[in-house]
């Protein structure tokens, strides 16, 4: 081969340039990366320095906050930022604007400053001015007080002088007055002794007169009371009708009767104060007088007659017939009795029930004992260790004293059954 045909000269130029371009590209790329690396290192150094500066600034500000907090106090937590900052937490434990504002507001209120003062300098200056004004006022008042004290001292000196003169005059006047007073006291003492003696005698006479008047009044009152009771008792005895009718004086007669219906008609009615529910004994004439055949209860009342239902026949073979007699020892024609109940009454004949029955018969039950009472119905003795026996009560003794008829509940029990 020809030497000229060996080497690059005999290779295509394209294939010769490709490696050269690749080598140059690789070198350029390496250079660029190296430059970028240098720039990154420089940026890192710069960022580190800036971070160190910011850290120092933060530490310096934290130190300043600590010193301000130590100086001002009122540590609190700072408010959260209006727009949240990622990774940021408001510091805690330092003096905050809000806590300072609260302290300023309290201070302004206590000192009496206007709310318009907001900065510390303005508040301190205003407080100083207010304090100076108060000092000036105190100084003025102290000056006025000193002037008043001086005037008071001068007045006190003048008063002491006048007091000395007056005390001398008063001593002489007191000596004269003492002498005159002794004379007057002696005369008054004598007069008091005479007045006391006269008063004592007068009081004795008044007491004697009073005793005589009281004795006379008591005697007159006693006599008047006795006379009134005697008059009332006399009037009561004059108008009183005996509670228990005589056997030969029944209250009415049987007009007709029916064995089938058990009803009968009697010859007394509404005009004779007969009322429905009244109880009558039914009597027949026998050789020895009147004998009871049974009981009858009024069921219907007309003006001149009344219907009774026959109850409790003694002998069913001896029925009620025409002209049999009827009687109720608590009833008399056209006579109203004033009745008083004393003692204890138990069911079925309780006090209200007895009162109702008696009033249905035309009687009147009084709530108070008086000479107007015609009949006293005595119940059972009261219960209890301290209970007073009925016979010893004031009501029972008055009934005896006024000659009022007394009947026990047992005596009239049959006439109260309806």
C-alpha positions as CSV (number, residue, x, y, z in Angstrom):
1,X,0.0,0.0,0.0
2,X,1.1,3.5,-0.7
3,X,2.1,5.2,2.5
4,X,-0.2,8.0,1.6
5,X,-3.1,5.7,1.8
6,X,-2.5,4.9,5.5
7,X,-3.8,7.1,8.5
8,X,-6.5,9.5,8.7
9,X,-6.0,10.9,5.3
10,X,-7.4,7.7,3.9
11,X,-10.6,7.8,6.4
12,X,-13.9,9.6,5.7
13,X,-13.8,13.1,7.3
14,X,-17.2,12.6,9.0
15,X,-16.0,9.8,11.1
16,X,-13.0,11.8,12.0
17,X,-15.0,14.7,13.3
18,X,-17.6,12.7,15.4
19,X,-15.1,11.8,18.1
20,X,-13.8,15.3,18.2
21,X,-17.3,16.7,18.6
22,X,-18.1,14.2,21.3
23,X,-15.0,15.0,23.2
24,X,-15.6,18.7,23.0
25,X,-19.2,18.3,24.1
26,X,-18.2,16.2,27.1
27,X,-15.6,18.8,28.0
28,X,-18.2,21.6,27.8
29,X,-20.8,19.6,29.8
30,X,-18.2,18.9,32.5
31,X,-17.3,22.5,32.6
32,X,-20.9,23.6,33.0
33,X,-21.5,21.2,35.8
34,X,-18.4,22.3,37.5
35,X,-19.6,25.9,37.3
36,X,-23.1,25.0,38.6
37,X,-21.4,23.2,41.5
38,X,-19.3,26.2,42.3
39,X,-22.4,28.4,42.2
40,X,-24.4,26.0,44.4
41,X,-21.5,26.0,46.9
42,X,-21.4,29.8,46.9
43,X,-25.3,29.9,47.3
44,X,-25.1,27.5,50.2
45,X,-22.4,29.5,51.9
46,X,-24.4,32.7,51.4
47,X,-27.6,31.0,52.7
48,X,-25.8,29.7,55.7
49,X,-24.4,33.1,56.5
50,X,-27.8,34.7,56.1
51,X,-29.5,32.0,58.3
52,X,-26.8,32.7,61.0
53,X,-27.5,36.4,60.8
54,X,-31.3,35.8,61.1
55,X,-30.8,33.5,64.0
56,X,-28.7,36.1,65.7
57,X,-31.4,38.7,65.0
58,X,-34.1,36.4,66.5
59,X,-31.9,35.6,69.5
60,X,-31.3,39.4,70.0
61,X,-35.0,40.1,69.7
62,X,-35.9,37.3,72.1
63,X,-33.3,38.8,74.6
64,X,-34.9,42.2,74.2
65,X,-38.4,40.7,74.8
66,X,-37.1,39.0,77.9
67,X,-35.6,42.2,79.2
68,X,-38.8,44.1,78.4
69,X,-40.9,41.4,80.1
70,X,-38.6,41.5,83.1
71,X,-39.0,45.3,83.2
72,X,-42.7,45.6,82.4
73,X,-44.1,42.2,83.7
74,X,-47.6,41.1,82.6
75,X,-46.4,38.1,80.5
76,X,-49.0,36.6,78.2
77,X,-49.2,34.8,74.8
78,X,-49.0,36.8,71.6
79,X,-52.0,36.7,69.3
80,X,-52.1,34.4,66.3
81,X,-51.2,36.1,63.0
82,X,-54.2,37.3,60.9
83,X,-52.9,35.2,58.0
84,X,-51.5,31.8,59.2
85,X,-47.7,31.4,58.7
86,X,-46.5,27.9,58.1
87,X,-44.3,26.6,60.8
88,X,-44.8,29.7,63.0
89,X,-46.0,29.5,66.6
90,X,-46.7,32.8,68.5
91,X,-44.3,33.2,71.4
92,X,-45.5,32.8,74.9
93,X,-44.3,34.2,78.2
94,X,-43.4,37.7,77.0
95,X,-45.0,41.1,77.5
96,X,-47.7,41.5,74.9
97,X,-49.3,44.6,73.5
98,X,-52.7,43.4,74.8
99,X,-51.4,42.9,78.3
100,X,-49.7,46.3,78.3
101,X,-52.9,47.9,77.0
102,X,-54.9,46.4,79.8
103,X,-52.4,47.7,82.4
104,X,-52.5,51.2,80.7
105,X,-56.3,51.2,80.8
106,X,-56.4,50.2,84.5
107,X,-53.7,52.8,85.3
108,X,-55.6,55.6,83.3
109,X,-58.8,54.7,85.2
110,X,-57.2,54.8,88.6
111,X,-55.4,58.1,87.8
112,X,-58.3,59.6,86.1
113,X,-56.7,60.1,82.6
114,X,-58.6,60.4,79.4
115,X,-58.8,57.3,77.2
116,X,-57.1,59.3,74.3
117,X,-53.7,58.7,75.9
118,X,-52.5,55.4,74.4
119,X,-48.6,55.5,74.3
120,X,-46.5,54.9,77.4
121,X,-44.9,58.4,77.0
122,X,-48.2,60.1,76.7
123,X,-49.6,58.2,79.7
124,X,-46.5,58.9,81.9
125,X,-46.5,62.6,80.9
126,X,-50.3,63.0,81.5
127,X,-49.9,61.1,84.8
128,X,-47.0,63.4,85.8
129,X,-49.1,66.5,85.0
130,X,-52.1,65.1,87.0
131,X,-49.8,64.3,89.9
132,X,-48.3,67.8,89.8
133,X,-51.7,69.3,89.7
134,X,-52.7,67.2,92.8
135,X,-49.5,68.2,94.5
136,X,-50.3,71.9,93.8
137,X,-53.8,71.4,95.2
138,X,-52.4,69.7,98.3
139,X,-49.9,72.5,98.8
140,X,-52.7,75.1,98.4
141,X,-54.9,73.2,100.9
142,X,-52.0,73.0,103.3
143,X,-51.4,76.7,103.0
144,X,-55.1,77.4,103.6
145,X,-55.0,75.0,106.5
146,X,-52.0,76.9,108.0
147,X,-53.9,80.2,107.6
148,X,-56.9,78.7,109.4
149,X,-54.8,77.3,112.2
150,X,-53.2,80.7,112.7
151,X,-56.6,82.3,112.8
152,X,-57.8,79.6,115.2
153,X,-54.8,80.2,117.5
154,X,-55.5,83.9,117.5
155,X,-59.2,83.2,118.2
156,X,-58.2,80.7,120.9
157,X,-56.0,83.3,122.6
158,X,-58.8,85.9,122.6
159,X,-61.2,83.3,123.9
160,X,-58.9,82.3,126.7
161,X,-58.7,86.0,127.7
162,X,-62.4,86.4,127.7
163,X,-62.9,83.0,129.4
164,X,-60.6,84.2,132.3
165,X,-62.7,87.4,132.7
166,X,-65.9,85.5,132.6
167,X,-64.7,82.8,135.0
168,X,-64.0,85.5,137.5
169,X,-67.4,87.0,137.1
170,X,-69.0,83.5,137.1
171,X,-67.2,82.6,140.4
172,X,-68.7,85.6,142.1
173,X,-72.1,84.9,140.6
174,X,-71.9,81.2,141.6
175,X,-71.1,82.2,145.2
176,X,-74.2,84.4,145.3
177,X,-76.3,81.8,143.6
178,X,-75.1,79.1,146.1
179,X,-76.2,81.2,149.0
180,X,-79.6,81.9,147.5
181,X,-80.0,78.3,146.4
182,X,-79.3,77.0,149.9
183,X,-82.1,79.3,151.2
184,X,-84.4,78.1,148.5
185,X,-83.5,74.5,149.1
186,X,-84.4,74.8,152.7
187,X,-87.7,76.4,151.9
188,X,-88.4,73.8,149.2
189,X,-87.5,71.0,151.6
190,X,-89.9,72.2,154.2
191,X,-92.6,72.7,151.5
192,X,-91.9,69.2,150.1
193,X,-92.3,67.7,153.6
194,X,-95.6,69.4,154.0
195,X,-96.7,68.4,150.5
196,X,-95.6,64.8,151.1
197,X,-97.5,64.6,154.3
198,X,-100.6,66.1,152.6
199,X,-100.2,63.7,149.6
200,X,-99.9,60.7,151.9
201,X,-103.1,61.6,153.8
202,X,-104.8,62.3,150.5
203,X,-103.7,59.0,149.0
204,X,-104.9,57.2,152.1
205,X,-108.3,58.9,151.8
206,X,-108.4,58.0,148.0
207,X,-107.5,54.4,148.7
208,X,-110.1,54.2,151.4
209,X,-112.7,55.8,149.1
210,X,-111.7,53.4,146.3
211,X,-112.0,50.4,148.5
212,X,-115.4,51.5,149.7
213,X,-116.5,52.1,146.1
214,X,-115.2,48.8,144.9
215,X,-116.9,47.0,147.7
216,X,-120.1,48.8,147.0
217,X,-119.8,48.2,143.3
218,X,-119.2,44.5,143.9
219,X,-122.1,44.2,146.2
220,X,-124.3,46.1,143.8
221,X,-123.1,44.0,140.8
222,X,-123.6,40.8,142.8
223,X,-127.1,41.8,143.8
224,X,-128.0,43.0,140.2
225,X,-126.6,39.7,138.9
226,X,-128.6,37.7,141.4
227,X,-131.7,39.7,140.6
228,X,-131.2,39.3,136.9
229,X,-130.7,35.5,137.3
230,X,-133.7,35.3,139.6
231,X,-135.8,37.3,137.1
232,X,-134.7,35.1,134.2
233,X,-135.2,31.9,136.2
234,X,-138.7,33.2,137.3
235,X,-139.6,34.0,133.7
236,X,-138.3,30.7,132.6
237,X,-140.3,28.8,135.2
238,X,-143.4,30.8,134.3
239,X,-143.2,30.0,130.6
240,X,-141.5,26.6,130.6
241,X,-143.5,23.5,129.6
242,X,-142.4,20.2,131.1
243,X,-140.3,18.1,128.7
244,X,-141.9,14.8,129.6
245,X,-145.7,14.9,129.1
246,X,-147.9,13.1,131.7
247,X,-149.1,9.7,130.5
248,X,-152.7,10.8,130.6
249,X,-151.9,13.8,128.4
250,X,-150.8,12.3,125.0
251,X,-150.0,14.6,122.0
252,X,-152.7,13.2,119.7
253,X,-154.9,10.3,118.6
254,X,-154.9,7.8,115.7
255,X,-157.6,8.7,113.2
256,X,-157.3,5.6,111.1
257,X,-154.8,2.7,110.3
258,X,-154.1,-0.1,107.9
259,X,-152.5,-3.4,108.8
260,X,-151.8,-4.1,105.1
261,X,-149.8,-0.9,104.4
262,X,-148.5,-0.5,108.0
263,X,-149.6,3.2,107.8
264,X,-151.8,5.3,110.1
265,X,-153.2,8.9,110.2
266,X,-152.9,11.0,113.4
267,X,-154.9,14.1,114.3
268,X,-152.0,16.6,114.5
269,X,-150.3,18.1,111.4
270,X,-148.4,21.1,110.1
271,X,-150.3,23.7,112.2
272,X,-149.2,21.8,115.3
273,X,-145.5,21.9,114.2
274,X,-145.4,18.3,113.2
275,X,-142.5,17.6,110.8
276,X,-141.5,14.6,108.6
277,X,-139.2,12.2,110.4
278,X,-140.6,12.9,113.9
279,X,-140.9,9.8,116.1
280,X,-144.0,9.1,118.3
281,X,-144.9,6.3,120.8
282,X,-148.2,4.6,120.0
283,X,-150.2,4.0,123.2
284,X,-153.5,2.3,124.1
285,X,-155.8,2.8,127.1
286,X,-155.7,0.0,129.6
287,X,-157.1,-0.2,133.1
288,X,-153.9,1.0,134.7
289,X,-153.5,3.9,132.3
290,X,-151.7,4.0,128.9
291,X,-149.6,1.2,127.6
292,X,-147.1,1.3,124.6
293,X,-148.1,-0.7,121.5
294,X,-145.2,0.4,119.3
295,X,-143.5,3.3,117.4
296,X,-144.5,5.5,114.5
297,X,-142.4,7.7,112.2
298,X,-144.0,10.6,110.4
299,X,-143.8,10.2,106.6
300,X,-146.3,12.7,105.4
301,X,-147.5,16.0,106.9
302,X,-150.7,17.9,106.0
303,X,-152.2,20.9,107.8
304,X,-154.5,19.2,110.2
305,X,-153.2,15.6,110.1
306,X,-150.1,13.5,109.4
307,X,-149.3,10.0,108.2
308,X,-147.0,7.7,110.2
309,X,-145.4,4.4,109.4
310,X,-146.0,1.9,112.2
311,X,-142.8,0.3,113.5
312,X,-141.8,-2.1,116.3
313,X,-145.2,-3.4,117.4
314,X,-144.9,-4.9,120.9
315,X,-147.5,-7.5,119.9
316,X,-148.1,-8.1,116.2
317,X,-151.5,-9.5,117.2
318,X,-152.4,-6.2,118.8
319,X,-152.3,-3.7,115.8
320,X,-152.8,0.0,115.8
321,X,-156.5,1.0,115.7
322,X,-158.5,4.2,115.7
323,X,-158.4,6.3,118.9
324,X,-155.0,4.9,120.0
325,X,-152.9,7.6,121.4
326,X,-149.5,9.0,120.3
327,X,-146.9,10.7,122.4
328,X,-143.4,12.2,122.1
329,X,-141.8,13.4,125.4
330,X,-139.8,16.0,123.4
331,X,-142.8,17.4,121.6
332,X,-145.8,19.5,122.7
333,X,-148.2,21.4,120.5
334,X,-147.2,25.0,119.6
335,X,-144.4,24.9,122.2
336,X,-140.8,25.7,121.1
337,X,-138.1,24.7,123.6
338,X,-134.6,26.2,124.0
339,X,-132.3,23.2,124.5
340,X,-128.7,23.2,125.6
341,X,-126.4,20.1,125.2
342,X,-123.7,19.5,127.8
343,X,-121.2,16.6,127.9
344,X,-120.0,14.3,125.2
345,X,-122.2,12.8,122.5
346,X,-121.1,9.9,120.2
347,X,-122.5,8.4,117.0
348,X,-125.1,7.6,116.0
349,X,-126.6,10.3,118.3
350,X,-123.8,12.8,117.9
351,X,-124.2,16.4,118.9
352,X,-124.9,17.6,115.3
353,X,-127.4,14.8,114.7
354,X,-129.3,15.5,118.0
355,X,-129.4,19.2,117.1
356,X,-130.9,18.4,113.7
357,X,-133.6,16.1,115.2
358,X,-134.5,18.7,117.9
359,X,-134.7,21.5,115.4
360,X,-136.8,19.3,113.1
361,X,-139.3,19.0,116.1
362,X,-139.5,22.8,116.3
363,X,-137.1,23.3,119.1
364,X,-134.0,25.6,119.2
365,X,-130.6,24.4,120.3
366,X,-128.6,27.1,121.9
367,X,-124.8,27.3,121.9
368,X,-124.5,29.1,125.2
369,X,-126.0,28.4,128.6
370,X,-128.4,31.1,129.8
371,X,-131.7,31.4,131.9
372,X,-133.6,31.2,128.5
373,X,-132.7,27.5,128.3
374,X,-135.8,25.3,128.9
375,X,-134.1,21.9,128.8
376,X,-130.5,20.6,129.3
377,X,-129.7,17.3,127.7
378,X,-126.7,15.6,129.4
379,X,-124.4,13.3,127.5
380,X,-121.5,11.2,128.6
381,X,-118.6,12.4,130.8
382,X,-115.7,14.0,129.0
383,X,-112.5,12.0,128.5
384,X,-109.1,12.7,130.0
385,X,-107.5,13.0,133.4
386,X,-108.1,16.7,133.6
387,X,-111.7,16.5,132.5
388,X,-114.2,18.1,134.9
389,X,-117.2,16.0,135.9
390,X,-120.4,17.2,134.2
391,X,-122.1,17.7,137.6
392,X,-119.3,20.1,138.6
393,X,-119.3,22.2,135.4
394,X,-120.5,25.8,135.5
395,X,-123.2,25.1,132.9
396,X,-124.7,22.2,135.0
397,X,-124.5,24.2,138.2
398,X,-126.3,27.2,136.5
399,X,-129.0,24.8,135.2
400,X,-129.6,23.7,138.8
401,X,-129.4,27.2,140.1
402,X,-131.9,28.4,137.6
403,X,-134.2,25.4,138.1
404,X,-133.9,24.3,134.4
405,X,-135.1,20.8,133.6
406,X,-132.3,18.3,133.1
407,X,-132.6,15.1,131.1
408,X,-129.9,12.5,130.3
409,X,-129.4,11.2,126.8
410,X,-130.4,7.7,127.9
411,X,-133.8,9.0,129.1
412,X,-134.7,10.5,125.7
413,X,-132.8,8.2,123.4
414,X,-135.9,6.4,122.1
415,X,-137.5,9.8,121.1
416,X,-134.4,10.8,119.0
417,X,-134.5,7.7,116.8
418,X,-135.9,8.3,113.4
